[in-house]
Amino acid sequence: MTTADAPTQTSRFDAPAAAAQLIADLVAAPWGRPAPSLYETARLVSLAPWLAGHERRLQHLLDTQQADGNWGPAASEGFALVPTLSATEALLTTLQRAPGVTGADRARVAACAARGLEALLRQLSSMRAPLPDTHAIELVVPALIEAVNIQLDRLRDAPSSAAQTWLPSGRLSLPADVDANVLATLRSRLQAGGAVPDKALYSLESAGDAACGARGVRPVEPGTVGASPAATAAWLGPAPTHGPAIAFLETVVSDFGGLAPAPVPIEVFERAAVLGVLARAGLYPPVPDHLVKGLVNALGPDGAAGGAGLPVDGDTTSIVLFTLALLGIPQDPGCLFGYEQGDHFCTWPGERTASPSTNAHQLEALGQHLAAARPGPPDAHRYQAAVTKLSTWICEQQRPDGSWDDKWHASPYYPAMCCTLALAHYGTGAAATAVDKALQWTLSTQRPDGSWGRWQGTLEETAYALLTLQLTPRTAGPAIEHAVTRGSDFLLARIAHPDGAELWTGKDLYHHPALAHAPAVAALHLAQLAARGITPPPGAAGNR
């Protein structure tokens, strides 16, 4: 039985209407709309008690602690360390404040802080593997451990003996793979009035007192420092006077029910990613001109940033370029050569670890430009050399089982989709072998309920796996058809009730609704087309 003959439930799903709603949601969120971050929200509890919604944020910390004392997902793999540090420090700081909290409320804050401390001591004492490669973890972890220890010392020295009944006897120690000198260097530079790298602004709060009013830092429109409420609050300090920065924080917490996401703004990345994945699937809902023009205008001499306050980067730049090409508005991708390194391309210069998904996006942007025969001699040779370099490096990063790891996403299914599609359409050399291995890995890891997922089956990861199978050329066959049918049924049953899986990597893991929903819409649309025996033209810009 072929896919076209097979019964399908996906016909019940209105993909064009869902795509149109995604566009409406983009328009309604001019700064983008990632879900709130536990880390970021806890930093506002600690740094900005003056900001409207403080009680709501404090209550959120109390309500979201898990039974084992942690906050955040996957404690056994280290992902809970940063949010648990952030929340525990915020609760300890709350206990120190005057007038602070009293009575039953104080007892609950103290109890949650105690469980958080116990969880941290367990995590840090049992940690064997390197810390997860979340953003600025080399700054965030030592800063928070230092802050927690300072609060512990203050509570031990407090005249009230009640505090002694729940405080642990020890102190938190730095993980072995964390170098505290990196944080010390940042603080020294700020104290001297010097500028810091743009990418360090996103985690400026790690600098502690040195961040407050730092002369080398200025907010950018709409009043943000580093596209981070925490960084902005740290720069403002306890007695804020900078109107635009205050207004930025007030707007953020108002828009997110008192909580705080990060990064925000991130509308450029969000819009390019959503429009791009819809276009890959042949979905072209009406898009307001200002959204598309915004992507074009985001491209400067060095590329595009994900949003105001973020540095330009090779990942956002390549996604914007490829999406605009799919929309029939190609731009010169020559700025991507500014991210070229010895054997790969970077997200930004000086990064600690390179990203397979970033290199895959750059391969698509440069490969699509080359395939369209836009660069003439001698530029064509330069583009071809870059495509070969990117293909080789991406293949070398593939794990023996056929998957990839990536620093921008906790799930292997995201880089697998990015790398497989880039290699399948534009790769050279060993690309075909890598694609075959990736497809076999994808098929072999489908769960009994038809889903895919690192820790459990999720909407977002299932969509990535489906798109890998659906958009890779020459992927016909009963095994793939059966996997796509099962995966599509899983999506259809859950797309109206998203699971909110925290998989995107910031300073902690966070959920990004639009970036989870758009791939699911695209995958269901492709399943509908396949059920009717229709193959969407790849990159159907000319068919818009």
WOCOR-V847251 format. One line per field, one symbol per residue. ss: DSSP state (A for helix, B for strand, O for the rest). psi: psi as a letter, one per 20 degrees, with the letter a starting at -180 (. if undefined). A space follows every 50 residues. Layout:
BEGIN
ss: ???
psi: ???
END
This chain:
BEGIN
ss: OOOOOOOOOAAAOOAAAAAAAAAAAAAAOOOOOOOOOAAAAAAAAAAOOO OOOAAAAAAAAAAAOOOOOOOOOOAAAOOAAAAAAAAAAAAAAAAAOOOO OOAAAAAAAAAAAAAAAAAAAAAAAAOOOOOOOOOOAAAAAAAAAAAAAA AAAAAAAOOOAAAAAOOOOOOOOOOOOOOAAAAAAAAAAAAOOOOOOAAA AAAAAAAAAAAOOOOOOOOBOOOBOOOBAAAAAAAAOOOOOOAAAAAAAA AAAAAOOOOOOBOOOOAAAAAAAAAAAAAAOOOOOOOOAAAAAAAAAAOB OOBBBOOOOOOBBAAAAAAAAAAAAAOOOOOOOAAAAAABOOOOBOOOOO OOOOOAAAAAAAAAAAAAAAAOOOOOOOAAAAAAAAAAAAAAAAAAAOOO OOOOOOOOBOOAAAAAAAAAAAAAAAOOOOAAAAAAAAAAAAAAOOOOOO OOOOOOOOAAAAAAAAAAAAAOOOOOOAAAAAAAAAAAAAAAAAOOOOOO OOOBBOOOBBOOAAAAAAAAAAAAAAAAAAAOOOOOOOOOAAAO
psi: prhhiqqqiiiipnghhhghhgghhghimijrmqqqpgggghhhgghmii ppjghggghgghhjprhjirqrrlhijiiigghhggggghggghhiqpib qrchghhgghgggghggggghgghhjpgrqqqlrpkhiggghghgggghg hggghhiqhpihhihipqhaqpqpqhjpoihgghgggggghijrqqqhhi hhkhhhichihokphjppqqpkjqojkphghghhhhaimqioghhghggg gghghkkiaprpqpqkhggggggghghghhjkomqppqhhgghhgghhoa hjbqqhrpiqqqqhggghggggghghjkmqqpjhhhiijpagjaqrgqqj qhqqphhghghhggghgggghjkgprqjhhhggghggggggggghhiprh iirqqqiiphpihghggggggghhhjrrcjggghggghgggggijprhji rqqghrpqgghhgggghghhipqklrqhgggggggghhhgghiihimqik pohqochrprqnghihgghgggghghhgghhjkpopppllhij.
END
